[in-house]
Amino acid sequence: MDDLRKRILLELMITPATVIPVLIGGSLLLLSEIFGGYSAFAGFIGLLVGFGAFLTNLVFNLDHISRRALKQWHDQQLKIREKELDSLDRKLSRTEDTNDENALRNLRVLYKSFGSDVSGEKLSDHIPPQMLQSIDDIFKTCVAKLDRSYEIYRTAGTMTGKLKHDMQRQRMNVITEVESSILELGSVINEVRALKFKNEGNELRQLQKRLSSQLEVAKATEEGMASIMRGDGIDERLKEYE
């Protein structure tokens, strides 16, 4: 979310109406020692004009600039992830079942469809970028969990007996959680698509609350999986099977 906020802030600040007056004003202030007080006054006015333009953007153009920044950010993220997702798909295809790779492919189809809505500006103008960012975060968390599930699969392959069965069970639980997250995410995205009017503020808040709750659960599960892959608690489980 920080990346998107920074992009929006830069879009607000870096415009001809803000940059040019600030550059001219700053230059005149630096030259005030040569040209005197008039140059300093003109430079100060230039800085005020640039700051005023920034405030104008913040008050009147925030929605438009936020949507433009979101579209650019989303397109960039999609391009970056395509190669990573292709690599993960190849890894998941090596496992003995198809639930994991099917989950990834369903997730990609859902996210690509949603990305087309964002790029095509088909969504309501009143949906805050933070909500769209939450959807993106859930997508990333689901991908990370599927990647972790493959690592658990590889680790389980080096084990035998009850411990191997325990690891395999944990992996299937993770995949089931991802499948549930995809269903919930698809439901939320459909409701986001249905929002058309600004007076649907209650619906927006409820959707954001659902997204935040889903993201918290997903991140907590991911942390638990990371703990497993670091080996936390494995020694204790090994003792159980001695």
C-alpha positions as CSV (number, residue, x, y, z in Angstrom):
1,M,0.0,0.0,0.0
2,D,2.9,2.3,0.7
3,D,4.0,2.1,-3.0
4,L,0.6,3.2,-4.2
5,R,0.4,6.1,-1.7
6,K,3.8,7.3,-2.8
7,R,2.8,7.2,-6.4
8,I,-0.4,9.2,-5.7
9,L,1.6,11.8,-3.7
10,L,4.1,12.1,-6.6
11,E,1.2,12.5,-9.1
12,L,-0.2,15.3,-6.9
13,M,3.1,17.1,-6.5
14,I,4.8,16.6,-9.9
15,T,2.6,18.6,-12.4
16,P,3.5,21.6,-14.6
17,A,1.4,23.8,-12.4
18,T,3.4,22.9,-9.3
19,V,6.9,22.2,-10.5
20,I,7.4,25.2,-12.8
21,P,6.4,27.9,-10.3
22,V,8.6,26.2,-7.6
23,L,11.6,26.0,-9.9
24,I,11.3,29.6,-10.9
25,G,10.6,30.7,-7.4
26,G,13.5,28.8,-6.0
27,S,15.8,30.2,-8.7
28,L,14.7,33.7,-8.0
29,L,15.3,33.2,-4.3
30,L,18.9,32.0,-5.0
31,L,19.5,35.0,-7.2
32,S,18.1,37.5,-4.6
33,E,21.5,38.3,-3.3
34,I,22.4,39.6,-6.8
35,F,19.1,41.2,-7.9
36,G,17.9,42.3,-4.5
37,G,14.6,42.2,-2.6
38,Y,12.4,42.2,-5.7
39,S,13.8,38.9,-6.8
40,A,13.3,37.4,-3.3
41,F,9.7,38.6,-3.3
42,A,9.0,37.2,-6.8
43,G,10.6,34.0,-5.7
44,F,8.5,33.7,-2.6
45,I,5.4,34.3,-4.8
46,G,6.5,31.5,-7.1
47,L,6.8,29.1,-4.2
48,L,3.3,30.1,-3.0
49,V,1.8,29.6,-6.5
50,G,3.4,26.1,-6.6
51,F,2.1,25.2,-3.2
52,G,-1.3,26.6,-4.1
53,A,-1.4,24.4,-7.2
54,F,-0.6,21.3,-5.0
55,L,-3.4,22.2,-2.6
56,T,-5.8,22.6,-5.5
57,N,-4.9,19.1,-6.8
58,L,-5.3,17.7,-3.3
59,V,-8.8,19.2,-2.9
60,F,-10.3,19.0,-6.3
61,N,-8.3,16.4,-8.3
62,L,-7.5,13.8,-5.8
63,D,-10.0,11.2,-7.1
64,H,-9.0,11.6,-10.7
65,I,-5.3,11.5,-9.9
66,S,-5.7,8.5,-7.6
67,R,-7.5,6.5,-10.3
68,R,-4.8,7.3,-12.8
69,A,-2.0,6.4,-10.4
70,L,-3.8,3.2,-9.5
71,K,-4.2,2.2,-13.1
72,Q,-0.5,2.8,-13.8
73,W,0.5,1.0,-10.6
74,H,-1.7,-2.0,-11.3
75,D,-0.4,-2.4,-14.9
76,Q,3.1,-2.3,-13.6
77,Q,2.5,-4.9,-10.9
78,L,0.8,-7.2,-13.4
79,K,3.8,-7.1,-15.8
80,I,6.2,-7.8,-12.9
81,R,4.3,-10.8,-11.7
82,E,3.6,-12.6,-14.9
83,K,7.0,-14.3,-15.1
84,E,6.9,-15.2,-11.4
85,L,3.4,-16.7,-11.7
86,D,4.5,-18.7,-14.8
87,S,7.4,-20.1,-12.8
88,L,5.1,-21.0,-9.8
89,D,2.7,-22.7,-12.2
90,R,5.5,-24.9,-13.5
91,K,6.5,-25.8,-10.0
92,L,2.9,-26.7,-8.9
93,S,2.4,-28.9,-11.9
94,R,5.1,-31.2,-10.5
95,T,3.1,-32.1,-7.5
96,E,1.0,-35.2,-7.3
97,D,-2.4,-33.5,-7.1
98,T,-3.9,-30.7,-9.2
99,N,-5.7,-28.7,-6.5
100,D,-2.7,-26.3,-6.0
101,E,-2.2,-25.5,-9.7
102,N,-6.0,-25.2,-10.3
103,A,-6.2,-22.7,-7.4
104,L,-3.3,-20.7,-8.9
105,R,-4.9,-20.6,-12.3
106,N,-8.3,-19.7,-11.0
107,L,-6.7,-16.9,-9.0
108,R,-4.9,-15.6,-12.1
109,V,-8.1,-15.6,-14.1
110,L,-9.9,-13.7,-11.4
111,Y,-7.1,-11.2,-11.0
112,K,-6.6,-10.7,-14.7
113,S,-10.3,-10.0,-15.2
114,F,-10.3,-7.6,-12.3
115,G,-7.2,-5.9,-13.7
116,S,-9.0,-5.4,-17.0
117,D,-11.8,-3.6,-15.1
118,V,-9.2,-1.4,-13.4
119,S,-7.3,-0.6,-16.6
120,G,-10.5,0.0,-18.5
121,E,-11.9,2.3,-15.8
122,K,-15.0,0.1,-15.6
123,L,-15.3,0.4,-11.8
124,S,-17.2,3.1,-9.8
125,D,-15.3,6.3,-9.5
126,H,-16.0,6.3,-5.8
127,I,-14.2,3.1,-4.9
128,P,-11.2,4.2,-2.8
129,P,-7.7,3.1,-4.0
130,Q,-7.1,1.6,-0.5
131,M,-9.9,-1.0,-1.2
132,L,-8.3,-2.0,-4.6
133,Q,-4.9,-2.2,-2.9
134,S,-6.4,-4.6,-0.3
135,I,-7.6,-6.8,-3.1
136,D,-4.1,-6.8,-4.6
137,D,-2.6,-7.6,-1.2
138,I,-4.9,-10.6,-0.8
139,F,-3.9,-11.8,-4.3
140,K,-0.2,-11.6,-3.4
141,T,-0.8,-13.4,-0.1
142,C,-2.6,-16.2,-1.8
143,V,0.3,-16.6,-4.3
144,A,2.8,-16.6,-1.5
145,K,0.8,-19.3,0.3
146,L,0.7,-21.5,-2.8
147,D,4.5,-21.0,-3.2
148,R,4.9,-22.1,0.5
149,S,2.7,-25.1,-0.2
150,Y,5.2,-26.3,-2.8
151,E,8.0,-25.9,-0.4
152,I,6.1,-28.0,2.2
153,Y,5.5,-30.6,-0.6
154,R,9.3,-30.8,-1.2
155,T,10.1,-31.0,2.5
156,A,7.5,-33.7,3.0
157,G,9.1,-35.7,0.2
158,T,12.3,-36.0,2.3
159,M,10.3,-37.5,5.3
160,T,8.7,-40.8,6.1
161,G,6.0,-42.2,8.3
162,K,3.6,-40.1,10.4
163,L,5.7,-36.9,10.1
164,K,5.4,-37.0,6.3
165,H,1.7,-37.5,6.7
166,D,1.5,-34.6,9.1
167,M,3.3,-32.3,6.6
168,Q,1.1,-33.4,3.7
169,R,-2.0,-32.7,5.8
170,Q,-0.8,-29.2,6.6
171,R,-0.2,-28.6,2.9
172,M,-3.7,-29.6,2.0
173,N,-5.1,-27.4,4.7
174,V,-3.1,-24.5,3.2
175,I,-4.5,-25.2,-0.3
176,T,-8.0,-25.4,1.1
177,E,-7.6,-22.0,2.8
178,V,-6.4,-20.5,-0.5
179,E,-9.4,-22.0,-2.3
180,S,-11.7,-20.4,0.3
181,S,-9.9,-17.1,0.0
182,I,-10.4,-17.2,-3.8
183,L,-14.1,-17.7,-3.4
184,E,-14.4,-14.9,-0.9
185,L,-12.2,-12.6,-3.1
186,G,-14.4,-13.4,-6.1
187,S,-17.5,-12.5,-4.1
188,V,-16.0,-9.2,-3.0
189,I,-14.8,-8.3,-6.5
190,N,-18.3,-8.9,-7.9
191,E,-19.7,-6.6,-5.2
192,V,-17.1,-4.0,-6.0
193,R,-18.1,-4.2,-9.7
194,A,-21.7,-3.6,-8.7
195,L,-21.1,-0.4,-6.8
196,K,-22.1,2.5,-9.0
197,F,-23.1,5.4,-6.8
198,K,-21.3,7.4,-4.1
199,N,-24.2,7.1,-1.7
200,E,-23.4,3.4,-1.3
201,G,-20.9,4.4,1.4
202,N,-22.2,1.7,3.8
203,E,-21.5,-1.0,1.3
204,L,-18.0,0.4,0.6
205,R,-17.2,0.3,4.3
206,Q,-18.6,-3.2,4.7
207,L,-16.5,-4.5,1.8
208,Q,-13.4,-2.8,3.1
209,K,-14.0,-4.4,6.5
210,R,-14.4,-7.9,4.8
211,L,-11.2,-7.3,2.8
212,S,-9.2,-6.2,5.9
213,S,-10.5,-9.2,7.9
214,Q,-9.6,-11.6,5.1
215,L,-6.2,-10.1,4.7
216,E,-5.4,-10.4,8.4
217,V,-6.4,-14.1,8.3
218,A,-4.3,-14.7,5.2
219,K,-1.2,-13.0,6.6
220,A,-1.5,-14.9,9.9
221,T,-1.7,-18.2,8.0
222,E,1.3,-17.2,5.9
223,E,3.3,-16.4,9.0
224,G,2.4,-19.8,10.4
225,M,3.6,-21.5,7.2
226,A,6.8,-19.5,7.3
227,S,7.4,-20.7,10.8
228,I,7.0,-24.3,9.6
229,M,9.5,-23.8,6.8
230,R,12.0,-22.3,9.2
231,G,11.8,-25.4,11.2
232,D,10.0,-23.9,14.2
233,G,8.4,-26.8,16.1
234,I,9.6,-29.6,13.8
235,D,11.9,-30.9,16.5
236,E,9.0,-31.2,18.9
237,R,6.9,-33.0,16.2
238,L,9.9,-35.3,15.5
239,K,9.9,-36.3,19.2
240,E,6.3,-37.2,19.0
241,Y,7.1,-39.9,16.4
242,E,10.2,-41.3,18.1
